[in-house]
Amino acid sequence: MAGCGNSSIVGKWQMAGGQNQTVWEFSSNGSVLVGEVAGRYKLGDPDRIKIETPFSTTVYQVKISTDQLVLQEPGGSKLEFTRITEAQR
């Protein structure tokens, strides 16, 4: 599995579960767009990411491979994503 640097998470990720699921877009400048909601993210260690939006701040354990992203709240829910590539748009 790849390490969790900014470059590995940058891009668009679609939540698992179908074509109409929310897309999360991570930018290299630390901004994130969760559907229509703008926020900020910060990668930490060990393998943690903090996502801040106007509605909440959440820290997740993050696992990234080439085209899969898993965000897991400590002791809580798991969000699974697939990377959206140019060919899928």
KEKE-3310 file (N, C-alpha, C; in steps of 0.2 Angstrom, whole numbers, plus 5000, padded with zeros to 4 digits):
npx = (5004:5002:5011:5005:5005:5002:5001:4995:4982:4976:4964:4949:4936:4924:4911:4908:4895:4887:4883:4877:4883:4890:4904:4920:4932:4949:4961:4978:4981:4976:4963:4946:4932:4917:4905:4894:4900:4912:4928:4942:4957:4969:4983:4990:5000:4999:4995:4983:4969:4962:4947:4939:4924:4911:4901:4906:4920:4931:4941:4949:4955:4966:4967:4976:4976:4981:4969:4959:4951:4950:4941:4941:4932:4938:4934:4922:4911:4914:4920:4921:4929:4931:4944:4941:4944:4951:4945:4933:4924)
npy = (4994:5011:5025:5039:5052:5070:5070:5057:5057:5067:5072:5066:5057:5044:5039:5023:5012:5016:5025:5038:5042:5053:5063:5066:5078:5081:5093:5099:5110:5108:5110:5103:5096:5091:5084:5097:5105:5115:5113:5110:5100:5090:5080:5069:5059:5043:5039:5047:5058:5074:5082:5096:5105:5117:5112:5101:5094:5081:5067:5054:5038:5034:5025:5022:5016:5013:5016:5015:5021:5022:5028:5028:5031:5032:5018:5019:5022:5017:5024:5021:5023:5025:5030:5043:5043:5051:5045:5040:5051)
npz = (5000:4996:5003:5014:5007:5003:4988:4985:4989:4983:4971:4964:4972:4973:4983:4988:4982:4971:4956:4959:4971:4983:4979:4984:4983:4984:4985:4981:4988:5001:5002:5002:4994:4998:4991:4988:4998:5004:5012:5023:5023:5033:5033:5044:5056:5064:5049:5048:5045:5046:5043:5040:5040:5037:5045:5053:5062:5058:5062:5054:5052:5038:5023:5009:4992:4975:4968:4978:4992:5010:5023:5040:5055:5072:5080:5074:5060:5043:5028:5011:4996:4978:4966:4954:4938:4923:4912:4917:4917)
capx = (5000:5006:5011:4999:5007:4997:5000:4992:4975:4974:4960:4941:4935:4917:4909:4906:4888:4884:4885:4875:4885:4894:4911:4925:4938:4955:4966:4985:4982:4973:4955:4942:4925:4913:4898:4894:4902:4919:4931:4950:4960:4976:4986:4994:5002:5000:4989:4977:4967:4957:4943:4935:4919:4907:4897:4909:4927:4931:4947:4949:4961:4966:4971:4975:4980:4981:4962:4954:4952:4945:4942:4938:4932:4940:4928:4915:4909:4920:4918:4925:4929:4935:4946:4938:4949:4948:4941:4926:4921)
capy = (5000:5017:5030:5044:5059:5074:5068:5051:5058:5072:5070:5065:5050:5043:5035:5016:5011:5017:5031:5044:5043:5059:5064:5070:5081:5083:5097:5099:5116:5107:5111:5097:5098:5085:5086:5104:5108:5116:5112:5109:5093:5090:5073:5068:5052:5038:5038:5050:5064:5078:5085:5102:5108:5122:5108:5097:5092:5073:5064:5047:5034:5034:5020:5023:5012:5017:5018:5014:5026:5020:5033:5025:5034:5028:5015:5021:5020:5017:5026:5018:5027:5023:5036:5044:5044:5055:5040:5039:5057)
capz = (5000:4996:5009:5013:5006:4999:4981:4984:4991:4978:4966:4965:4975:4973:4988:4986:4982:4965:4952:4962:4978:4984:4976:4988:4979:4988:4981:4983:4993:5007:5002:5000:4992:4999:4987:4987:5004:5004:5018:5023:5026:5035:5034:5050:5056:5059:5044:5050:5041:5049:5038:5043:5036:5042:5049:5058:5061:5060:5061:5051:5050:5031:5020:5002:4987:4969:4966:4983:4998:5015:5029:5046:5061:5077:5083:5071:5053:5038:5021:5006:4990:4972:4963:4948:4933:4918:4908:4920:4917)
cpx = (5004:5006:5006:5002:5001:4995:4995:4984:4972:4970:4952:4940:4927:4916:4906:4898:4884:4886:4883:4877:4890:4901:4914:4931:4943:4959:4973:4986:4979:4966:4952:4935:4921:4906:4899:4897:4910:4922:4939:4951:4967:4978:4990:4997:5000:4994:4983:4975:4962:4954:4939:4930:4915:4903:4900:4917:4928:4938:4946:4955:4961:4970:4970:4979:4979:4974:4957:4956:4947:4947:4938:4938:4934:4934:4921:4915:4915:4917:4923:4924:4933:4937:4943:4943:4946:4944:4934:4922:4916)
cpy = (5006:5021:5035:5051:5063:5072:5062:5052:5063:5069:5069:5058:5050:5038:5028:5016:5013:5024:5038:5045:5050:5058:5068:5072:5084:5087:5098:5105:5114:5108:5104:5100:5091:5086:5093:5108:5108:5115:5112:5102:5094:5083:5074:5061:5050:5037:5041:5056:5068:5082:5090:5105:5113:5118:5103:5096:5085:5071:5056:5044:5033:5028:5021:5018:5016:5020:5017:5019:5023:5025:5030:5029:5030:5025:5016:5018:5021:5019:5024:5022:5024:5030:5036:5046:5048:5051:5040:5045:5058)
cpz = (5000:5002:5008:5013:5003:4992:4980:4985:4986:4972:4968:4967:4975:4979:4985:4986:4976:4962:4955:4969:4978:4982:4981:4983:4984:4983:4985:4988:5000:5008:5000:4999:4993:4996:4985:4993:5004:5012:5018:5026:5028:5036:5040:5050:5063:5055:5046:5045:5045:5043:5042:5038:5040:5046:5054:5057:5063:5058:5059:5051:5042:5028:5012:4998:4981:4968:4972:4989:5004:5021:5035:5052:5067:5081:5080:5064:5048:5031:5016:4999:4984:4968:4956:4943:4927:4913:4910:4919:4911)
residu = (MET:ALA:GLY:CYS:GLY:ASN:SER:SER:ILE:VAL:GLY:LYS:TRP:GLN:MET:ALA:GLY:GLY:GLN:ASN:GLN:THR:VAL:TRP:GLU:PHE:SER:SER:ASN:GLY:SER:VAL:LEU:VAL:GLY:GLU:VAL:ALA:GLY:ARG:TYR:LYS:LEU:GLY:ASP:PRO:ASP:ARG:ILE:LYS:ILE:GLU:THR:PRO:PHE:SER:THR:THR:VAL:TYR:GLN:VAL:LYS:ILE:SER:THR:ASP:GLN:LEU:VAL:LEU:GLN:GLU:PRO:GLY:GLY:SER:LYS:LEU:GLU:PHE:THR:ARG:ILE:THR:GLU:ALA:GLN:ARG)
# end
